[in-house]
Amino acid sequence: MIILALESVVVTGYAKAPQGTSMHEVYKHAGIVLEINFTNHEIIRADFTFITELTKDFFERILIGYSLKDGVEPLLETIKRHYFAPSQQAIIVALQAAIQRYWDNISNTKEIEE
């Protein structure tokens, strides 16, 4: 059996989608899935429970290439300044949850070194 030596992890974050939005009608939750390179803490892929491809593409451009070493606040400020939708707060909560899950698990994993 071949075991791949990966340099990335996948983390998720979810929050309740606001009622009355298409996201709520279809998914009930805002979900974010991030693939993060654990050697440099950079987001290398991202997926979301958005309805439209435009919104998915918009958030990919914001997130992909971002280093979590720079903290979460710049990402949150970018979302607040550029994403004016009823689901804004749900997306922020889901993103915060995913990033916190990443740091909690990275700090608890002895095999992964910075």
N, C-alpha and C positions, 0 to 999 in steps of 0.2 A: 504494500500500500504506500502510495506517495502522499506525503503531507506537505502542502504548500507553506512556504514561509511568507506569510502576508505582512505587509507593513501598514495595514489599515484595519479599522473596526467600523461596525455599523451601529448607530444609536438611533433611538426614536424618541419622539416627544409628542404628547397629545394634549388637547384641551377641548372643552365643549364648544362646539360651533354656535354662534348666536342664532336664535330662532328667527324664522322669517327669511333666512338666506338660503341660497341654493346649496351651499356647503352643508347646512344643517339638514335640508331635505334629503340629500343624497347620502351623506356620510355620518351625520350627527356630531362628528368631531373634526377638529382641525388636526391634521397629522403631518409631522415632518420626519423624514428619514434622512440621516446624514451619514456619508462615508467619510471618515476622517483618517488622515495619515498620522499615525501616532508618533512618528519620529520627529515631525515638525509641527504637529497639531493643526494642519491645514485641511480645510474642507475640500474634498476632491470630487464628491458627487452629492447631489441632493434630489430628493423627491418629496412630493406633497400631495395632500388630498384636495387640491384645487380643482374646480370644474373646468376652467378654461386653460388652454395651452399658453395663452398670453401671460397669465398670472404665474404659471409654472416657470416659464422662460424668464420672467422678470425676477423672480426670487432666485433662480439659478445664477443669474448674473450678479446678484447681490452676494450670494453665499460662496460660490465656488471660487477657490483661491484665497479665501479669507483665513487668516491664521488666528486660531483661538487664543494664542499667546497675547494678542492685542486686546483681549477682554470682550465681554458680550455687549457692553454699552454702545460702542460704535455701530454695531449691527442693529440694535434696538432703535437708536436715533435715526438711522437710515430708513428703517421701516416706518417710523412715526412721521418722518418728513416726506416720504415718497409713496406710501401705500395708504390711500384713503378709501377704506372699505369697512363695512360693518364687522368683518372678521379680523380687523387689525389686532385687537387685544388677544383674541384666541391664538393667532399666529405667534404673537410675542410670547405668550405663556408656553405654547408648544415648543418654540425654539429654546427658551430658557430651560425647559425640562430636559430636552435632548442634550444641551450643552452641559447641564449639571450632571446628567447621567454619565456623559463621557468623562468628565473630570473625576467623578466618584469612582468609576471603574478603572480608569487609568491609574489613579493613585493607589488603588487596592491591588493592582496586578504587578507582581514582582518581576515577571518575565519581560515586561515592556520597559525599556529604558528611554529616557529623554535624550 
